[in-house]
Amino acid sequence: MSNTFVIGDIHGGLIALKQALERAEIKKNDQLIFLGDYVDGWNDSARLIDYLMELNTQYDCVFMQGNHEEMVLKWLRYEEDNELWRFHGGQSTVDVYKLLTREVKDRHITFFNSLREYYLDDQNRLFVHAGFTNPKGVEFEFFRPLFWWDRTLWETAMALDERLPKDDMRYPSRFKLYKEIFIGHTPVTRFGQNTPMHCANVWNMDTGAAFNGKVTVMNVDTKAYWQSDIVQELYPEERGRN
C-alpha cells in the first residue's frame, strides 16, 4: 500500500528535511508532494536542490513553485537582483551559488523551470504554494504568480466563522471547490503554532523552517505528521531568516 505525503516549506534546511523524511519512514512506492520554498534561509539551498532532484529519481515526486524559487530563478537566469529578496533569505543563496559551476547552475535552472503552479489529485485535493483568488478555481486564475504569493486564501480561512453553513451565500466560494487545499508560504509560527494548522478545508504546512520552526511531513490521508528538530538547532552557526 502506498501513501501520499505533503512537505511544507524547507528554505535550505536539508538536514531538517532528511530528518523529517526519515522519521516518516517513506517507502519506495510513496508519493511526495513538495509545496515549494526550497531555497533562501539556511546555507544548504543548493545541496537541497541536488537532493530533491535525486529524490525525484527514486520516488513519485511532485514539486510546486514557491515565491522564493521565482526570485532565485530571476537572479540565476537574468541577474535580476532584489535587495528585499536578499534580506529575506536570498543572501545565503547568493553566497552558495557564487561558488558553483555554470553546469550546476544550469541543472538547477532546469529544475526551477519544471516546477508546477499547482497540483490537483484524483480526489480533488489541491496542492499549491500560497493560494489562489479566482472564485471559479485555479484554472481561471488570471495573475499566475498569485499561486506563490497570495495570502488571502489563508487569511480568509482563519477568519471564517465555523458556524456559517456552506450553503450560505456568504460562504467563500474558494472553499467549496476542492475537497482539501494544502498550502505553505505563511508560517504558522506567526500565530504561535509549530504544527500544521487546519482552518476551513485548508491545511497550512509552513511550520516556520526558515525561522525558529521545523520542517514537516504529513500523510495526506491520515493527517499523521512528522517533524524535524528545530532547524535553527541543526544549523547553530547560522541565523536563517531570523
LINNOR-V350787 format. One record per backbone hydrogen bond with DSSP energy under -1.0 kcal/mol. CO is the residue of the C=O (numbers start at 1). NH is the residue of the N-H. If there is no record, write none. Layout:
# LINNOR-V350787
CO&NH  CO&NH
This chain:
# LINNOR-V350787
3&31  4&220  5&33  6&218  7&35  10&13  11&42  12&14  13&17  14&18  15&19  16&20  17&21  18&22  19&23  20&24  21&26  27&30  30&60  31&5  32&62  33&7  34&64  37&10  37&11  38&12  44&48  45&49  46&50  47&51  48&52  49&53  50&54  51&55  52&56  54&57  55&58  55&59  59&61  60&32  62&34  63&116  66&70  67&71  68&72  69&73  70&74  71&75  72&76  73&77  74&78  74&80  75&79  82&86  83&87  84&88  85&90  86&91  90&94  91&95  92&96  93&97  94&98  96&99  97&100  101&105  102&106  103&107  104&108  105&109  106&110  107&111  108&112  109&113  111&114  112&115  116&65  119&127  121&124  124&179  125&121  126&182  127&119  129&184  134&137  137&140  138&141  142&144  143&146  144&147  145&148  146&150  147&130  151&155  152&156  153&157  154&158  155&159  156&160  161&164  165&168  168&171  172&175  173&176  180&126  181&203  182&128  183&205  184&186  187&190  188&191  188&193  189&192  197&204  199&202  201&181  202&199  203&183  204&197  205&207  206&188  207&214  208&211  208&213  210&241  213&231  215&228  216&8  217&226  218&6  219&223  224&219  226&217  230&233  231&235  235&238  239&242
